[in-house]
Amino acid sequence: MIAIIGGGISGLSAAWHLAQTGKPFTLFEKQPRWGGVIETAYWEDCVLEAGPDSFLAAKPEAFELIRELGLQAELIASNDHQRVTFVWKNGRMRPLPDGLVMMAPTRILPVALSPLLSWRTKVRMGLELFSARPGPKSERSVADFVREHYGQETVDYLAEPLLSGVYGGDVESLSVNAVLPRFVELEAKYGSLTRGVLQSRKSQPAGPSPSKALFATLKGGLGQLVEALHSRLVACGKLVCGEVEALERSAQGWRLRLTGDWMEADSVVLAVPAYQAAKLLAPHDARLASLLNSIEYSSSITMALVYRNLPRRPTGFGFLVPRKERRHLMAGTWVQNKFPHRAPGGYAILRCFIGGAGSEALLSQSDEAILRAALSDVQLLTGISRAPDHHRISRWSRSMAQYTLGHQARVREIEERIKPLGRLFLAGNAYSGIGIPDCIRTGRLAAEKALALSPHRP
């Protein structure tokens, strides 16, 4: 039997991979709900995502899992024809110019005409095409990397707000090598990041493709994915709601203690946050536990605000609020514009993000205080002064792994130190990618390793 600790998407994916091979498994989850940060709620036919609302369509792992579960008919793509994102600057919403790949410009005219950036920054962006030199460089923060290429204003109004919505982190401490490895590769090859992005776009295959949309999700929300996995796994494995309190080595492999009772396992997949894995592994390797604990996490709050019959239809996907202009909200998404099948006609859903690195104290405030703070920002940013017809607040404590400077070296050492423990494997968003496809990939990879090393018993 293979034990999987953690019932988020990483652990569920590991269990599903084992289920398809017929290998016995037991999946443990200490919370009463499966799915980790994936949670979908509904109100008057509105789809309200408490956690992630979609996944990057460019990564195939989520598509593969959805196909295996028979959910292809539920797949929907983002409405990219409406994909305008605004950035709050100096009291006004400014649209992100067309042709940006993160912060790298690929079209001259939209950037030149954009009111978001000053002429000094625009000139610097143009000169970057000719001034940078190729070759490998030492690890830098995201902020240092972007400053070197495009200047401080690009850090403040492009890199910081764009990455805050993904990591909830500080671009001054996030490692560009871990967070934007493709950009580092292009810099090493071409010197100019702009030239590298332009060349990489030329090499992309042309023609229509179902994955050409930027984001994809399921009609009824990502909770459909968790429900499908859970219903399939119940039929072919053992799912246990309860906390694994300790791990011990045994002749068979590992022993797990759950509410005082011990259970034997051939192998163990730890699909939990790094700090929880550290707690279980500290008795076996103090240095390994220290490395796992050194992976930082940020906390956040998501809030769905549902409005009926707003006098003006909101435009675009949503908005970003840079740190230097921020009061409480980091970002907002107009859900009904981003995806179809999200709200009936006449309804608008504003999905708000609050928190991020340095804002953990917000999670301890009451729902009333958080709602007041959010609505104050919503009025300033959107002009909507009325109360929503419905709202839903979700708190996510220490949920987003932070790939800070030195992250890749830490992960390499973690991987080396865990090998001598034998038949114990890590999965989750703490190591090599934080998105849903990345978590699915790490769960499956851990399951494959466990299968390869588990003894074959009748």
C-alpha positions in Angstrom: 0.0 0.0 0.0 1.1 3.5 -0.8 0.1 6.3 1.6 -0.6 9.8 0.3 -0.7 12.5 2.8 -2.6 15.6 1.6 -5.9 15.7 -0.2 -5.4 18.8 -2.4 -5.0 18.6 -6.1 -1.4 17.2 -5.8 -2.5 14.4 -3.6 -5.6 13.6 -5.5 -3.6 13.5 -8.7 -1.1 11.1 -7.2 -4.0 8.9 -6.0 -5.6 8.9 -9.4 -2.4 7.8 -11.1 -2.1 4.9 -8.6 -5.8 4.0 -9.1 -5.3 3.7 -12.8 -2.5 1.1 -12.2 -4.5 -0.9 -9.6 -2.0 -0.2 -6.9 -3.6 -0.1 -3.4 -3.4 3.4 -1.8 -4.7 5.3 1.2 -5.2 9.0 0.9 -5.2 11.1 4.1 -6.7 14.6 4.5 -6.9 16.4 7.8 -9.5 18.9 6.7 -13.2 17.9 6.3 -13.1 19.0 2.7 -11.1 17.6 -0.2 -9.4 19.7 -2.8 -7.1 22.0 -0.8 -7.4 25.6 -2.2 -9.8 24.5 -4.9 -13.3 25.3 -3.8 -16.3 26.3 -5.8 -19.6 27.8 -4.4 -22.8 28.9 -6.1 -25.4 31.6 -5.6 -28.3 32.2 -7.9 -26.6 30.4 -10.8 -23.4 32.4 -10.2 -20.2 30.3 -10.1 -18.0 31.6 -7.2 -14.4 30.3 -7.0 -13.0 30.6 -3.6 -9.5 29.6 -4.7 -8.0 29.5 -8.2 -10.5 30.1 -11.0 -8.6 28.6 -13.9 -5.3 27.2 -15.1 -2.8 28.2 -17.8 -3.9 26.6 -21.1 -0.3 26.3 -22.3 0.5 23.6 -19.8 -1.0 20.2 -20.7 -1.3 18.4 -17.4 -4.7 19.7 -16.4 -6.1 19.0 -19.9 -4.8 15.4 -19.6 -6.4 14.8 -16.2 -9.7 16.3 -17.4 -9.7 14.0 -20.4 -9.0 11.0 -18.3 -12.0 11.9 -16.0 -14.3 12.3 -19.0 -14.9 16.0 -18.4 -13.9 17.3 -21.8 -17.4 18.6 -22.5 -17.1 20.8 -19.5 -14.0 22.6 -20.6 -14.3 26.3 -21.4 -11.7 28.8 -22.5 -11.2 32.4 -21.4 -12.9 35.1 -23.4 -9.6 36.5 -24.7 -11.3 38.9 -27.2 -12.3 40.8 -24.0 -8.9 40.4 -22.3 -8.1 44.0 -21.3 -6.5 44.4 -17.9 -6.3 47.8 -16.2 -3.6 49.1 -13.8 -4.4 51.7 -11.2 -2.0 54.6 -11.5 -2.3 58.2 -10.1 -6.0 57.9 -9.5 -7.0 56.4 -12.8 -7.3 53.0 -14.5 -4.8 52.6 -17.3 -5.1 49.6 -19.7 -2.1 47.4 -20.1 -0.8 48.0 -23.6 -1.2 45.2 -26.2 1.8 43.1 -27.1 3.2 42.8 -23.6 4.6 39.4 -22.6 4.6 39.9 -18.8 6.7 43.1 -18.9 8.5 42.6 -22.2 7.2 44.7 -25.1 6.6 43.0 -28.5 4.7 45.8 -30.3 6.0 49.4 -30.6 2.9 51.4 -31.2 0.7 50.2 -28.3 3.5 50.8 -25.8 4.4 54.1 -27.3 0.8 55.4 -27.0 0.1 53.9 -23.6 -0.5 56.3 -20.7 0.6 53.7 -18.2 4.4 54.3 -18.7 6.4 57.5 -18.9 8.3 58.5 -22.1 11.6 57.8 -20.2 10.6 54.2 -19.6 9.3 53.8 -23.2 12.7 55.0 -24.5 14.5 52.7 -22.2 12.3 49.8 -23.4 13.3 50.6 -27.0 17.0 50.9 -26.2 17.0 47.6 -24.4 16.7 45.8 -27.7 20.2 46.9 -28.6 22.0 47.4 -25.2 21.9 44.1 -23.4 24.6 41.5 -23.7 24.0 37.7 -23.9 25.5 35.2 -21.5 24.7 33.6 -18.1 24.3 35.8 -15.1 24.1 35.2 -11.3 20.8 34.7 -9.6 18.8 37.9 -9.1 15.5 39.0 -7.7 12.6 39.6 -10.1 12.9 43.3 -9.3 16.6 43.4 -10.1 16.1 41.5 -13.3 13.4 43.8 -14.6 15.2 46.9 -13.4 18.3 45.9 -15.4 16.2 45.6 -18.6 13.5 48.2 -18.3 13.9 50.4 -15.2 12.1 51.0 -11.9 8.8 52.1 -13.3 8.4 48.8 -15.1 9.0 47.0 -11.8 6.4 49.2 -10.0 3.6 49.1 -12.6 4.1 45.9 -14.5 6.2 43.2 -12.8 5.0 43.8 -9.2 1.2 43.9 -9.8 1.3 41.1 -12.4 3.3 38.7 -10.1 1.5 39.7 -6.9 -1.7 38.2 -8.3 0.1 34.9 -8.9 2.4 34.6 -5.9 1.2 37.2 -3.5 4.9 37.8 -3.0 7.5 40.6 -3.0 9.3 41.0 -6.3 12.4 42.2 -4.4 12.8 38.8 -2.8 11.3 36.4 -5.4 14.0 34.6 -7.5 13.7 35.3 -11.2 15.5 32.0 -11.9 12.7 30.1 -10.1 9.7 32.3 -11.0 10.5 33.3 -14.6 13.1 30.7 -15.8 12.1 31.1 -19.5 13.0 34.8 -19.3 16.4 34.0 -17.8 17.0 31.5 -20.6 16.1 34.1 -23.3 18.3 36.7 -21.6 21.3 34.3 -21.6 20.8 33.5 -25.3 19.9 36.9 -26.7 21.0 39.5 -24.1 18.0 41.6 -24.9 14.8 40.2 -23.3 12.7 41.9 -25.9 14.7 40.3 -28.7 14.4 36.9 -27.0 10.7 37.1 -26.6 10.2 38.3 -30.2 12.4 35.4 -31.5 10.5 32.8 -29.3 7.2 34.0 -30.6 8.4 33.5 -34.2 9.2 29.9 -33.4 5.7 29.1 -32.0 3.5 27.0 -34.4 0.9 28.9 -36.3 -2.7 28.1 -36.9 -5.7 27.6 -34.6 -5.5 25.4 -31.6 -7.9 24.6 -28.7 -5.2 25.7 -26.3 -4.6 29.1 -27.8 -6.6 30.8 -25.1 -4.6 32.0 -22.2 -6.7 30.4 -19.5 -9.1 27.4 -19.3 -11.5 26.0 -16.6 -14.7 24.0 -16.2 -18.2 25.2 -16.8 -19.3 24.6 -13.2 -16.0 25.6 -11.7 -12.9 23.8 -10.7 -14.8 22.1 -7.9 -16.0 19.8 -10.6 -12.5 18.5 -11.0 -12.2 17.7 -7.3 -15.7 16.1 -7.2 -14.9 13.9 -10.2 -11.6 12.8 -8.6 -13.1 12.1 -5.2 -16.0 10.0 -6.6 -13.6 7.9 -8.7 -11.1 7.4 -5.9 -13.7 6.4 -3.3 -14.5 3.4 -5.6 -11.0 2.2 -5.9 -9.0 3.2 -2.8 -9.2 4.2 0.8 -9.8 7.9 1.7 -9.4 8.9 5.3 -10.3 12.2 6.9 -7.8 12.6 9.7 -4.3 14.0 10.4 -1.2 11.9 10.1 0.6 12.8 13.4 3.9 11.0 12.9 6.0 8.9 10.5 8.4 6.1 11.4 10.7 3.9 9.4 9.7 0.2 9.4 10.9 -3.0 7.8 8.2 -2.7 5.3 8.8 0.9 4.5 7.0 3.4 6.7 4.5 3.5 9.6 2.0 6.3 10.0 0.3 7.3 13.2 -3.3 8.5 13.0 -5.2 9.3 16.2 -2.9 6.9 18.1 -3.1 4.0 15.8 -0.3 2.9 13.4 -0.6 1.9 9.8 2.0 0.3 7.5 2.9 1.6 4.1 5.3 0.6 1.4 5.9 4.2 0.3 4.7 7.6 1.3 3.9 10.7 -0.8 3.9 13.9 1.1 1.5 16.2 -0.8 1.3 18.8 1.9 2.8 22.3 2.3 6.5 22.3 2.9 6.2 23.4 6.5 3.8 20.5 7.3 6.3 18.1 5.6 9.0 19.5 7.8 7.1 18.7 11.0 6.8 15.1 9.9 10.4 14.7 8.8 12.1 16.6 11.6 12.8 13.4 13.6 14.5 11.8 10.6 16.6 14.7 9.2 16.8 18.0 11.0 18.6 19.7 8.1 15.9 18.5 5.7 13.2 19.9 8.0 15.1 23.2 8.2 15.2 23.4 4.4 11.5 22.7 4.1 10.7 25.3 6.7 12.8 27.9 4.9 10.3 27.8 2.0 8.2 30.8 2.7 4.4 31.1 2.2 2.1 34.1 1.9 -1.5 34.3 2.9 -4.4 35.9 1.1 -8.2 36.5 1.1 -10.5 36.1 -1.9 -13.9 37.8 -1.9 -16.7 37.4 -4.4 -19.0 40.4 -4.7 -22.1 39.8 -6.7 -24.1 42.7 -8.2 -27.5 42.6 -9.9 -28.2 45.1 -12.7 -25.3 47.5 -12.4 -26.1 50.7 -14.4 -22.9 50.3 -16.4 -21.5 47.0 -17.7 -17.9 46.5 -16.5 -15.4 46.1 -19.2 -12.2 44.0 -19.4 -11.0 41.1 -17.4 -10.2 43.3 -14.3 -7.6 45.4 -12.7 -4.3 45.4 -10.8 -3.3 47.7 -8.0 0.5 48.2 -7.7 1.9 48.0 -4.2 2.9 51.7 -4.2 -0.8 52.7 -4.9 -2.4 49.9 -2.8 -4.7 50.3 0.2 -6.2 46.9 0.6 -7.1 45.3 -2.8 -4.3 43.8 -4.8 -6.5 43.0 -7.8 -10.0 42.4 -9.0 -11.5 40.2 -11.8 -14.8 40.7 -13.6 -15.6 37.0 -13.6 -18.5 37.2 -16.1 -16.2 38.9 -18.6 -13.3 36.5 -18.2 -15.3 33.3 -18.7 -18.7 32.2 -20.1 -21.1 30.3 -18.0 -20.2 32.2 -14.8 -23.3 34.4 -14.2 -26.8 34.9 -15.6 -27.6 37.9 -17.6 -27.7 41.1 -15.6 -25.3 39.8 -12.9 -21.7 40.9 -12.4 -19.2 39.2 -10.2 -16.2 41.1 -8.9 -13.6 38.6 -7.5 -11.3 40.6 -5.2 -7.8 39.7 -3.9 -6.5 41.0 -0.6 -3.3 40.2 1.3 0.0 38.9 0.0 3.4 39.2 1.6 3.4 41.4 4.6 -0.4 41.5 4.9 -1.0 38.4 7.0 -2.6 40.4 9.8 -5.6 41.0 7.6 -6.7 37.4 8.0 -7.4 37.8 11.7 -9.8 40.7 11.1 -13.6 40.1 11.1 -15.6 39.5 8.0 -17.3 42.8 8.5 -14.0 44.7 8.7 -12.6 43.0 5.6 -15.8 43.7 3.7 -15.7 47.4 4.7 -12.1 47.7 3.6 -12.8 46.0 0.3 -15.9 48.0 -0.5 -14.1 51.3 0.2 -11.5 50.3 -2.3 -14.1 49.1 -4.8 -15.8 52.5 -4.7 -12.5 54.3 -5.3 -11.3 51.9 -8.1 -14.5 51.3 -10.0 -17.0 54.0 -8.9 -19.4 51.4 -7.6 -20.8 52.8 -4.3 -23.7 50.4 -3.7 -23.5 47.3 -1.5 -23.3 44.0 -3.3 -26.3 41.7 -3.4 -24.2 38.9 -2.2 -20.7 38.4 -1.0 -18.5 35.4 0.0 -15.1 35.7 1.8 -12.5 33.0 1.8 -9.3 33.0 3.9 -6.2 31.2 2.7 -3.5 31.1 5.4 0.0 30.2 4.3 -1.2 28.8 1.0 1.0 30.4 -1.6 4.6 29.1 -1.7 7.2 31.9 -2.3 10.2 31.1 -4.5 12.6 33.4 -2.9 16.3 33.9 -3.7 18.1 30.6 -3.4 15.0 28.5 -4.1 16.4 26.3 -6.8 19.5 25.5 -4.6 17.2 24.7 -1.7 15.1 22.4 -3.7 18.1 20.6 -5.1 19.4 20.0 -1.5 16.0 18.8 -0.4 15.9 16.3 -3.3 19.3 15.0 -2.3 18.6 14.8 1.4 15.3 12.9 0.9 16.8 10.1 -1.1 18.5 8.3 1.8 15.1 8.2 3.6 13.9 5.7 1.0 10.4 5.4 -0.6 9.3 8.9 0.5 8.4 11.5 -2.1 7.3 15.1 -2.1 4.6 16.8 -4.2 2.9 20.2 -4.2 3.4 23.8 -5.1 6.4 24.4 -2.9 9.1 23.0 -5.3 8.7 23.5 -9.1 5.6 25.4 -10.0 2.6 26.8 -8.2 -0.2 26.4 -10.7 -2.8 23.6 -11.0 -1.0 21.9 -13.9 2.3 22.0 -11.9 0.6 20.4 -8.9 -0.9 17.7 -11.0 2.5 17.0 -12.5 4.3 16.8 -9.2 1.6 14.5 -7.8 1.8 12.1 -10.7 5.6 12.2 -10.7 5.7 11.3 -7.0 3.2 8.4 -7.6 5.4 7.1 -10.5 8.4 7.1 -8.3 6.5 5.4 -5.5 5.3 2.7 -7.9 8.8 2.1 -9.3 10.2 1.4 -5.8 7.3 -0.3 -4.1 7.6 -4.0 -3.7 5.1 -6.1 -5.7 2.9 -8.0 -3.2 -0.1 -10.1 -4.1 
